[in-house]
Amino acid sequence: MDRQYETQTFINLEKNVNNEAREVIMLVYAALKEKGYTPVNQIVGYILSGDPTYITSHNNARSLVAKIERDELLEEIVNFYVNYYEQALKRRQ
């Protein structure tokens, strides 16, 4: 079979990364909100582009987010969303 049709798997070997990523996301979100930005838009801009200027330097947010790989930030966001959705489905049953 042609490799383009095979599903690749992504494995995160560091279990503590999610906790650190979660904490950084929340700190960055708070810093952006304090400065009057729309945090979700700014974080998405950073994740898509890798340009740190999407993140304010207020409260050291830019330095903090630069220590976490963008794929780890995205993984945490997707995990949170999926877990939230699964819990909502369970509550409806």
C-alpha positions as CSV (number, residue, x, y, z in Angstrom):
1,M,0.0,0.0,0.0
2,D,1.2,3.5,-0.8
3,R,2.5,5.3,2.4
4,Q,0.3,8.4,1.7
5,Y,-2.7,6.4,2.7
6,E,-1.3,5.0,5.9
7,T,-2.2,6.7,9.2
8,Q,0.8,8.0,11.1
9,T,0.8,8.0,14.9
10,F,2.0,10.8,17.1
11,I,3.4,9.8,20.5
12,N,4.2,12.2,23.3
13,L,6.9,10.6,25.4
14,E,6.9,13.2,28.1
15,K,3.9,12.8,30.4
16,N,4.6,16.0,32.4
17,V,4.4,18.1,29.2
18,N,0.6,18.3,29.3
19,N,0.6,19.7,32.8
20,E,3.2,22.3,31.9
21,A,1.5,23.2,28.6
22,R,-1.8,23.6,30.4
23,E,-0.3,25.9,33.0
24,V,1.5,28.0,30.3
25,I,-1.7,28.3,28.2
26,M,-3.6,29.6,31.2
27,L,-0.9,32.1,32.2
28,V,-0.5,33.3,28.7
29,Y,-4.3,33.6,28.3
30,A,-4.5,35.7,31.5
31,A,-1.6,38.0,30.4
32,L,-3.2,38.6,27.0
33,K,-6.6,39.3,28.6
34,E,-5.0,41.7,31.1
35,K,-3.5,43.7,28.2
36,G,-6.8,43.8,26.4
37,Y,-6.1,41.3,23.6
38,T,-8.4,38.6,22.4
39,P,-6.5,35.7,23.9
40,V,-7.8,32.9,21.7
41,N,-7.0,34.8,18.5
42,Q,-3.5,35.6,19.7
43,I,-2.7,32.0,20.8
44,V,-4.0,30.6,17.5
45,G,-1.9,33.1,15.6
46,Y,1.2,32.0,17.6
47,I,0.5,28.3,17.2
48,L,-0.1,28.6,13.4
49,S,2.8,30.9,12.7
50,G,5.4,30.4,15.4
51,D,5.7,34.2,15.6
52,P,6.2,35.0,19.3
53,T,5.0,38.6,18.8
54,Y,1.5,37.3,18.9
55,I,2.1,36.8,22.6
56,T,2.5,39.7,25.0
57,S,5.7,40.0,27.1
58,H,3.4,41.1,30.0
59,N,4.0,38.8,33.0
60,N,6.8,37.0,31.1
61,A,4.1,35.3,28.9
62,R,6.2,35.4,25.7
63,S,9.2,33.7,27.4
64,L,7.0,31.1,29.0
65,V,5.2,30.1,25.8
66,A,8.5,29.9,24.0
67,K,9.7,27.1,26.3
68,I,6.8,24.8,25.2
69,E,6.8,23.3,21.7
70,R,3.8,24.5,19.7
71,D,2.7,20.9,19.0
72,E,2.5,20.4,22.7
73,L,0.3,23.4,23.2
74,L,-2.0,22.2,20.4
75,E,-2.1,18.7,21.9
76,E,-3.1,20.1,25.3
77,I,-5.9,22.2,23.7
78,V,-7.2,19.3,21.7
79,N,-7.1,17.0,24.7
80,F,-9.0,19.5,26.8
81,Y,-11.6,19.9,24.1
82,V,-12.1,16.2,23.5
83,N,-12.3,15.4,27.3
84,Y,-14.8,18.3,27.8
85,Y,-16.9,17.0,24.9
86,E,-16.9,13.4,26.2
87,Q,-17.9,14.5,29.7
88,A,-20.8,16.6,28.2
89,L,-22.0,13.5,26.3
90,K,-21.9,11.4,29.4
91,R,-24.0,14.0,31.3
92,R,-26.7,13.8,28.6
93,Q,-27.1,10.1,29.0
